[in-house]
Amino acid sequence: MSTCVEVNSGSYNIRPVTQRPLLVKEVVFHCETLETAVTEVLTKANPNILAIGERHPDSANESVNTTLQEFTERMLPLLKKQGFRTIVLEMVLSDPVSDQMIKAFLGGKASIGQVKPYFYPSNNINRYGLLSLFHLANHLNKDNKGQEITIVGGGPMKRDQETPYIYEATPDKKLSQKKLTALHNRITQRTGQKIYRQLASGKKKVISYNGGHHNDAIDYFGLLTIPRYLKGRTKAKYIELDLLSPEMIRADKAGNYTYPEYERWLKFAVPKTGVNLIKRGDNSYTIIFPEKTIIP
């Protein structure tokens, strides 16, 4: 049986915008496979909410491997077996009509063509990855009555004033900081609302799949995050799980928000094989893939 082995540990101080300075203990494990790393998180942390964060790809097609593909093909079947059958997706509009259309497709009563208009309206959103996710969820739902996967949108509402900003968020066009923050906070609020409603509707385990700044368990930047939205609303166990490659870390360092851990991780946390699993504090995990596995 494959396991995760501790390869490094230490403590460091961070200065979150909205919190006092924190001393964070960090432990790095090497895991033989992605599946082993995910199982380690589920076993040790036992979350009700698994908030998966990615760096959205600059481009995505059939020839490019992405974090969404890794999630779909290798993580989703495992997570479904562990009782995670509800997914809140940032990359789909948080719209009642959208949710009903997705439900119809996953139940075999609508075509994927009817769902596609509700995908996040940005040129650099991973539409190919979303199609793969929806098709696999549809396949996994067959002959599984009572244990079907449910997917709902956690992005902006179709008529939100922020929705037009998304068209500007292409690789060659950057949003102003004010627009970027407004869009981030609204999407995070939508995701938080959907997670809370799903939890309140029964004893469910919920996956949220977002950009990596929405799910931060440590509030680095003073933005609205899913944990901040859920605070005081639910006692469900929340775990942040980010999926990163060294190429994504290097690309993200040039963005609007960059994490202080990046430099350190590039020096000692990039695996040659398998994956490395980094645990920070009690609620935050990051999986790092080897070089040339996922390229932004």
C-alpha positions, -999 to 999 in steps of 0.1 A, spaced: 0 0 0 15 34 -10 19 60 17 30 96 22 64 101 39 74 132 57 104 148 40 106 183 56 91 205 83 95 239 99 78 269 113 76 304 99 58 337 107 33 352 83 14 385 84 -22 382 72 -39 415 63 -69 410 87 -52 389 114 -24 392 139 10 377 128 8 339 129 34 313 135 25 285 111 39 250 112 46 235 78 51 198 70 60 185 36 52 149 27 61 130 -4 33 108 -18 37 82 -45 5 93 -63 -20 120 -64 -46 96 -51 -25 87 -21 -21 124 -12 -58 130 -14 -65 100 7 -40 113 33 -59 146 35 -93 129 38 -81 105 65 -62 130 86 -85 160 82 -119 144 77 -135 175 61 -171 182 54 -161 209 29 -131 203 6 -123 236 -11 -100 229 -41 -81 258 -55 -63 261 -88 -45 287 -109 -67 291 -139 -48 281 -171 -38 307 -196 -52 284 -223 -67 250 -223 -74 224 -250 -72 186 -255 -34 186 -258 -28 205 -225 -31 188 -191 -47 210 -165 -55 208 -128 -92 204 -137 -83 173 -158 -63 158 -129 -93 165 -105 -118 150 -129 -99 118 -139 -80 110 -107 -97 127 -78 -135 127 -85 -140 89 -86 -121 87 -53 -139 116 -37 -173 102 -47 -165 69 -30 -157 89 1 -192 105 1 -183 138 -17 -211 140 -43 -219 177 -43 -197 201 -63 -199 239 -64 -180 252 -95 -167 287 -99 -164 283 -136 -202 280 -141 -227 308 -136 -245 308 -103 -279 310 -119 -311 290 -111 -317 282 -147 -281 270 -150 -284 247 -120 -316 232 -134 -300 226 -168 -269 209 -152 -292 187 -131 -311 177 -162 -279 168 -180 -265 148 -151 -298 129 -150 -297 122 -187 -325 146 -196 -306 173 -214 -277 176 -239 -243 191 -231 -250 217 -257 -278 230 -235 -254 233 -205 -225 250 -223 -241 285 -225 -239 286 -187 -201 281 -186 -181 311 -171 -180 336 -200 -142 342 -201 -119 334 -230 -93 317 -207 -117 294 -187 -111 257 -192 -141 248 -212 -126 215 -224 -119 205 -188 -155 214 -178 -169 192 -206 -147 163 -194 -159 169 -158 -196 169 -168 -193 138 -190 -176 118 -162 -201 130 -136 -229 119 -160 -212 85 -164 -206 80 -127 -243 88 -120 -255 59 -142 -268 30 -120 -261 49 -88 -296 60 -78 -295 79 -45 -258 85 -48 -256 108 -78 -231 136 -82 -247 171 -81 -230 201 -97 -241 237 -91 -226 270 -103 -207 292 -80 -196 320 -103 -214 353 -109 -251 355 -116 -259 358 -153 -271 394 -149 -245 406 -123 -230 439 -129 -196 422 -125 -202 397 -153 -190 421 -181 -157 424 -163 -150 387 -170 -147 394 -207 -118 417 -199 -100 390 -180 -81 375 -209 -43 368 -210 -36 401 -228 -60 423 -208 -59 429 -170 -87 442 -148 -82 472 -126 -76 463 -90 -110 477 -80 -128 456 -106 -108 425 -98 -115 428 -60 -153 433 -67 -154 404 -90 -135 382 -66 -157 391 -36 -190 385 -55 -179 351 -68 -167 341 -33 -200 351 -19 -219 331 -45 -198 301 -38 -202 305 0 -240 308 -4 -242 276 -25 -219 256 -1 -240 268 29 -273 259 12 -260 224 2 -248 218 38 -281 230 53 -301 207 30 -288 176 46 -257 158 59 -237 163 28 -200 165 20 -193 194 -4 -165 201 -29 -159 236 -40 -137 241 -70 -124 277 -74 -95 299 -82 -69 295 -55 -75 329 -37 -112 322 -30 -105 292 -7 -77 306 15 -79 293 51 -52 319 60 -64 354 50 -34 368 33 -49 396 12 -80 409 31 -103 396 4 -136 379 11 -128 341 13 -150 311 16 -140 305 53 -147 342 61 -182 339 45 -190 306 63 -177 318 97 -205 317 122 -229 301 97 -217 265 100 -195 243 121 -187 220 93 -150 210 90 -134 231 62 -102 222 44 -84 241 17 -66 220 -9 -47 238 -36 -33 221 -67 -1 236 -81 28 229 -104 61 248 -103 52 264 -137 20 277 -122 38 291 -91 63 310 -114 35 324 -135 14 333 -104 43 353 -89 38 379 -116 1 383 -108 -19 406 -86 -16 384 -55 14 362 -47 20 340 -17 51 343 5 56 306 5 62 304 -33 100 311 -32 105 285 -5 84 259 -22 103 263 -55 135 256 -37 126 224 -18 90 213 -23 89 204 -60 90 165 -64 108 146 -92 81 119 -91 47 115 -75 35 146 -57 44 166 -26 17 173 -1 23 204 21 3 209 53 2 244 68 -15 247 102 -47 228 107 -69 236 77 -46 242 47 -30 217 23 -13 221 -11 -4 195 -36 26 202 -59 31 183 -91 65 176 -107 79 199 -135 62 196 -169 31 179 -155 7 209 -157 18 240 -176 -3 272 -174 
